[in-house]
Each structure stands twice: as structure tokens, then as C-alpha cells.
């Protein structure tokens, strides 16, 4: 049974939406309780039939839904859809065990053999594998285009195009896609537009308000924010979510109640954390682009970013991730990364601790040299995910590490 809407709370203010649970609590506890049960009791045969047939029922079987799944989906929906046409009432959410669980549900739920997809040349690595390997095996054709070139999207569209996949800012190059323009193009051709909003978070960017149909997140990143949970979220219209629901049931990428709890806990401080990420990252990016040991910094918040004006038109903040090119070769870049003391050399991003990866080393295990060049990943490219440490400490650490170059 769907719980009543959040009691006494009627607001679009993002800090309040982050702090308060959107649905009534199960009990008098301030923090949500964790329902560990895999299955739930029905009152009678009629109730059992209703539970079994209702999409996303939160008290039937945890693969179908769980009270914390319901809370988490509702809270991310309230954040993503607050300025979208129809608002939260017209939208709904699904949760999954990972960001790729969310993306796989969308792609496999909306596409079938004979369909065509237009996607960006640059995507998160596993998403890119869907377009290069998974979907072609299932009879879905995929065309990859330069995300900065609207004419390339238009030229790639065919009568069979059913889905346009976007990611902005993109991992790891921080290039930006014009969401309004591409979403409008997709609609004009009868295709569904999907945006991975992980890098921006719903605090900095709202694709639904810009005309995009489906938003996906790796909630492992900013939404959770503490590098201790793995989850994915999809937000779309009620109709699209119900269309995706049977696929999610078949895929079985079930989010655990504990990870649901951890992401809900992280969401309470999302607005606070993202503002801190925005502030510190812009300060550090401005410092780094003036440093003689840094060849270039790509961060959408810098006026020097080739798409800064576009980013400013569709984002209210620019996040904590930047791509910097060290003034040196692969070996010099390795020395810089190894010399850092505060950022941990680890995958993922969006948490309270800063993380760093030598992009060519990370992606080099999956992509060959030609593919790295197409993706814009240079041998001296470093992805820095800025945490919430003191800006002065991070700056000092970056400065001492650059002396090793």
C-alpha cells in the first residue's frame, strides 16, 4: 500500500526536501527503521492478489519493493521533479542495486531488436560497454556521436531511433551536453531521452525540467556521499516507470534495505555537501589552471571551459569533479598521483573524501590507445573528485604533489 504524502510538508525548497522524509514514517522513530524482511504478510487472498499485481508494492516481496525502497524512490523523485512539468505528482522512481542496474533496466526495458539508439562517444565505462557490446548482441543498433555537436545528434537519428542516451557533465572529460536541445530533438523524432545525472546531482541540474524524459543516477556517488553504499535510481513519468517495472523484476538488481537506509541518510546532507563540493572544486580548479605544472583544467565552472556558457545555462552549480592534464608524460602523471596524500587513489566519486584516478591507467585496462583517443582520455589526464576537506589543505597537497612532476 502506498503511504500518504509527506505530512504537513508542501515545499519545493531543496534543503527541506533533502532533510525530511517524503512519506509518513512507519513508527515514531525520527530516523527510518530498516525492514529486514524479504517477504511480507497478506491479510487475506484479495489483499495477496493486490500485493502481487501492484507495481513497486512496498510490502509484498523485497525484489518487488520494500518500505525503504519506497522512501528512497519518493525522495529522489521529489528532488529531481520539483521543477519538472507536473512536478512530483506526475513522476515516480525505481531503485536498484547499482547505477548500472538502473541504466540496464532503462535500456532493456525500453528497447527491443531492430531499434536504434543514439548515444554519446563519451559515457561512463560500463554504460559505453552496453552500446558497444550488450545491445548489439540483442539486435539493437547504436550510433555514437560527439556530445558537443547538436548536428551530430540530428544526423544520427533514423526512423528506428527509440532512445537517445545522454550524460552531462560526462565521465571523465567533463564535457557538457545541451539537454534542452537534444531532448527537443528526441521528442520531435518520437524517441525517449535519458540522462545520467550522476555528476551533477539534482542539486546542480534538473534534466526533467529541461525536457528530458528519464533521469538515472548512480546513487553510490553524490546521493549517498560517503563511499559506503551502492545503489541506483531511475526517475521518470508514472507511465514510463510502470513500463520499466516488469524488466526490473526480471533483472533482479535488488537494492538491499541497508543500502537503502544509507542512501537515505546521505540524502539528508546532499544539499549541504554539494554546495561545499561546488565551492571547493571551483577554488581548486582556478588555482590549478594557473599552475605551471598543469597543462589544462577541464571544469564546467571555469570560464575557460569550452562549454562554460552552456553549463551555466543548465546548471546551478558545477560539482566536485574535474579533469586536469599534467604538464608531463604518463610517468610524470603517475608520480603526481602517487605523491598526493589527501585524495585516495580509488575509483568512484562524489563522497566526502577526495578521490583521484590516473584516467589513462584506469581506462587503459578496458580501452585500447585508439579508443582512449576517441574518448578524449590523454596519457596525462587525471580525474579529481573533490571532497569536503578544507580547501587550504587540498590546495597545499596538490601543490606539493605537483613538485614531483
N, C-alpha and C positions, 0 to 999 in steps of 0.2 A: 504494500500500500504506500502511495506517495505521501510523504509527510507534508503538513501545511507549510505555506511560505513563511519566511523568517518573521517572527513575531515582533510587531511594532517597529520594524526596520524598513523604511522606504527612502532609499538614498541611492545616488549614483557616485558618491564620493569614494574614491578608491581606497583611502586609508580605512574607512569604516567597513567597506566590503571585504577587505583583507582580514580585518580583526574579528568580525562577527560571523559565526556560522550562519549559512543562508537558510537552513531548515531547523525546525524545532528539535531541541535536544531530546535524547531518549530518556533522560532522567534529570536529576537536579545538579549533576556534575557540571562544572564550568568547562572543563576540557572534555572532548568527546570520548566516550567509552569505546573500547575495542571489542567488537563482537567476533570471537574466535571461531564460532561455529561454522562448519561447512554447509550445514543444512538447517532448515527452519520448519517448525511445526505448523501444519494447517489446521484450521478449526473444524472443517468438515470437507466433504467431497467437492462441494461447489466452490469453496474457498481454495481448495487444492487445484482445481481446474483453472481458476482465475490466476493464481500464482504462476502456474506453469506456462500460461499463454501470454501474460503481460510482459512486454519488453522491459528489460532492466529492473525487474521486480527486486526490491532490496531484501526480501525475506523469503526466498524460495530455495536457492542453492547458490553458493558464493560464486560459481562460474557465471551465473546469470546476474548476480548482483549481491550487494551487501550494504548494510546501513552506511558504512563509511565510504563505499563507492558512491552512493547516492549523494552524500555530503560533499565529497570532493568534486564530483562532476558538476554539482549545482554551484559550488563556489567559483570554480574556474569559468563556468558559463557566465556567472554574474559579472566577472571581471572582463571577459572577452566581448560580451554582447551589450555592455552597458550603454554604448552609443550606436549600436547597430540598429537598422530598421526593425521595428517590432520589439527591440530590447530583449531582455532575458526571457520574457514570456513566449517569444517566438522561437527560442533556441533551446538546445539541450546538449548534454555531453555524455561521452563514454570514457571510461578509464581502462587502462591496460597495464600489463606488467612492465612495459618499457616504451620509450618513444618509438622504437621500430615496431613494436606491437601495434601502436596507434596508426603509424603510417601504413603498415601491411594491411590492417583492417580496412583503411580507406581505399587503397589501391585495389585490393582483391574484392572488396565489396562493391566497387563502382565500375569495374572493368571486366570484359569478357573477350574471348578470342575474336579477332577481327577488328577490335577497337584500336585507336591510335592515341598516343599520349605525346604532348609537348612538354618537355622539362628543361631545366637549365643545365648547361655544361658543368657548372659547379653546384654540387649538393653535398650534404653530409655523406661520408663514405658509404655507409650501408644503404642509404637511400639511392645513391648512384648505382649500387650493385643491383637494386631492383630493376632499374631501367636498362642496364647492360646485360643482365643475366636472367633474373627471375621472370619478369614479364614477357620477354621474347620467347622463353620456353613454353609459355602458356598461350602463345599466339597473339600477343599484343605488341604492336609496333611502337617504337619510341624514337622521337626526334629530339636531339639535344641542341639548344640554342644559347647564344650569348645573352645573359640576363639583362645586360645593359642596353640591348638593342631591341626596341619595340618592333621594328620592321622585321627582325628575325623571327619573333613570335608569330607575327602575321603571316609571313611567308611559309612557315612550317605547318600552319593549320590546314586540315583536309576535311572532307565531308565525314570522315570516320573519327575525327578527333572528339574524344569524350571527356578528356581531363587535361588540365594544364597545372603542372606542379611547380610551385614557387618556394623559394627560401630566401629571406632577406632580413637583416644582413646575412650573407652566406658564409658557411664554414669552409675553409679557414680564411678566405681572402677579404672578407668584409665588404664585398661588392653589394650593391643595392638594386632591388627590382622595383619598378614603378607599379605598385599594386593597383592603383585606380585604373591605369591604362590597360594593364594586362587582364584584369578582372572584367573590364568592359568588353575587351576583345573576345574573351572566352564566352561571355554571355551572348554576344552577337552571333556566335557560331554554334550555340547550343551546348557548350562544354561546361563542365564543372571546374571551378578554380579552387585550388587547395594551396594553403600557405603554411609552411613550417615557421612558426613564430617564436621558436626557442631562444634565439639570440637576443631578440628584443624584449620579450616578455609582454604580457598585456598591460604593464605599467607604461611602457615606452611606445607601444604600437598596437593598433586595433584593426587588423585586416578586415574583419566583418563590416566595420563602419566604412571601409574603403571599397566595399563591393565584393570582397572575396566570399566564396560560399562555405568553405571548410577551413578551420584552423586546427593545426596539430602542434603538440608540444612534447618534447622530452621533459617531463616533469622532474626528472633526475637532476636537471640543471637549476635554473633560477627559481622555479616554483618551489622546489624542495629547499635548495640553497645551502645544504650542509654536507654534501657528499656522503650521505648515509642512507639514501633511499633510491630505488629505481622505479620509475613509473612513466606512463604516457597518458595523454588526454587528447580527445577529439571534441571540438565544439562546432556545431552546425545547426541548421534548421531542424525542427522537430521531425519533419518528413525525411530528411537525409539521415538523421540518426536512426530512425526506425528502419530505413533501407540498409544501413550498415550493420544493424543488430544481428541478423542471422549469421553473417560472416564472422563476427566476433565470437559468437557462441561456438562456431566450428573451429576457429583458430585456437581458442583456449588460452590466450595470453592473459591469464587471470592475475590481477593485482592483489597482493596479499593484504589482509587487514592491517598488519603492522606498517607496511609501506604506505598504505592509505593514510594512516594516522600521522606518519612522519611528514608526508607532503602537506597535510592539513596544518600541522604545526608550523611548517616552513612558510605557508601562505600567510600566516598571521603577521609576519615581519617582511613580507615581499616588498611592499611599497617603500619601507624604510631602507631595506637593503639595496634595492635598485637605485634609489636616489644616491646612496653612498657609492655604489659601483660607477654610476654616471659621472659623479664629481671627480672621483679619484682617477678614473681612466682618462678623462679629458685632460686633467692636470699632467698626468704622466705622458700621455701622447704628445702634448705640446712641448714637454721637456725633451722627449726622445727625438722628435723630428729636428731639433736644433743641435743634437749631439753629433760631433764629427765622426764617431764610430758607428753611426746609424745611417744607412743609405736612404731609407724611406720608411715612413709610417703610414699604414692604411687604417684609419679610424674614421667612421662616418661623421663624428663630431668635429673633426678638424676642417677648417676652410680649404685646406689643401687637398682633401679627398675629392676625387673627380666627380663624385655624385653627392657632394655635401648639400647642395640646394635641394635635391630630391629627397635626401634623408630628412632634412629639416622640415620638409613639407608633409611628411607622413609619419614622423616620429617626434615624440615629445622629449625624449632623451635617447642617448646613443649606446647605452650598455657598457659592459665591462671588458669586452673582447677587442683586441687589436691585433693587427698583423704587422710585424716590423721586419725589415730587411737589414741584417747586419752588414756593415761595410767590410766584407771579407768573404772567404770561400766557405765551403761546407765545414772544414775543420775548425775555422775560426768561430763559426756559429755554434758548433758543438762545445767549444771552450767557454763561450759566453753562457750557454745554458747550464753547463756543469758548474760554473762559478756562482750562480745565483744561490742565495741562502734562504730567502723567504719563500719565493714561489717554488712549490714542489714540482718536479718533473713527472707529470702524470696526465693521463687523458681526462676528458670531461672539462666542465667549465661551470661558471655561474654560482659557485659556492662562496662561503665566507673566506676561505683560504685562497690565495692566489695560486694559480697553476700555470705551467709553461710546457710547451712541446716544441721541439725542432720539427717543423711541419714536414720537411723533405724526408727526415728519418722516419717519422710516423707513417706518412702516406706511402713512402718508398717501399714498404713491405707489401703493398697491395697494388700500386700503380707503377708502370714502367716509366722510363725517362720521358718518352713522348707524351704519355698520359698526364704526367706531372706538369709538363709544359703547357698542355691544353688547359689544365685546371688552374694554371697560374701559380703553381707552387714552386718557387725558386729554391735552389740549394741553400740559400742564406735566409730563408723565411722562418720566422718564429711566431707562433701564436701564443699571446699572453692573455690569460684570463685574470683580470684584476679582482682581488677580493676586497675585503673591507678593513684591511690593516691601515695603519696610519700612512698617509701619502708620503710623509717625510721619510719614513723607514723604507718604503718601497723604492722611492727615488734614490736613496743612498745605496741600497742594494744593487739596483740596476747600474748605478754609476761605477761601483767597484767591480761588477762583473764585466762591464764594457772595457775595463782596463786590461782584461785578458785577451781581447781581440787583437 
